[in-house]
Amino acid sequence: MAMFKLISGRFLPSYSILQLTRTMTSFTSRISPNERTSLINNAFEAKRGSYSPYSKFPVGAALLTADGTIIKGANIENASYGGTICAERTAIVKAVSEGNRSFVGLAVVTDVASAISPCGMCRQVIREFCALDMPVLLIPGDYPKQPDGEWDSKPGMTEGGVRETTLGDLLPDSFGPEHLDLPRK
């Protein structure tokens, strides 16, 4: 039988202190308008560091830590293809390798005129370290867009053509570290 603890007004299963801390941080932290702007600007700056001679598809990511630090990442390709790492995973790996394990927001940008979502592998890596309700900003390459009645009427679309979503929306019914603590037969 699972134990439950009251965290930020919600009863959550108590799998471990790590998962509870990660969840609690997410419920109490939302990105401010200034953090949103900074994430967007840093994602564009990160994209300039892309090494994408094969796909010609540069991607930039900016990851906001709980202490306000922004970690940037760009996709880095390799002629063997399998050695390629996406921008989102680059940012996560940089952050985690430097000791950061608590994140409150992510922004991703490409050169495509519509908001592009992280690939499945990136979503799973993000899931390892981020709460399901963490805000994810998907930024069009031609940001900021002007309202035109087309993009701005779609769910989750916000100022400038940015699609605001969460990790849970991008990766529903996901598998995460807390599942490894569940009882087995």
Buried (B, 14 or more C-beta within 10 A) or exposed (E): EEEEEEBEEEEBBBBEEEBBBBBBBBBEBEBEEEBBEBBBBBBBBBBEBBEBEEEEEBBBBBBBBBEEEBBBBBBBBEEEEEEBBBBBBBBBBBBBEEEBBBBBBBBBBBBEEBBBBBEEEBBBBBBEBBBBBBBBBBBBBEBEBEEEEEBBEEEEBEEBBBBBBBBBBBBEEBEBBBEEEEEEE
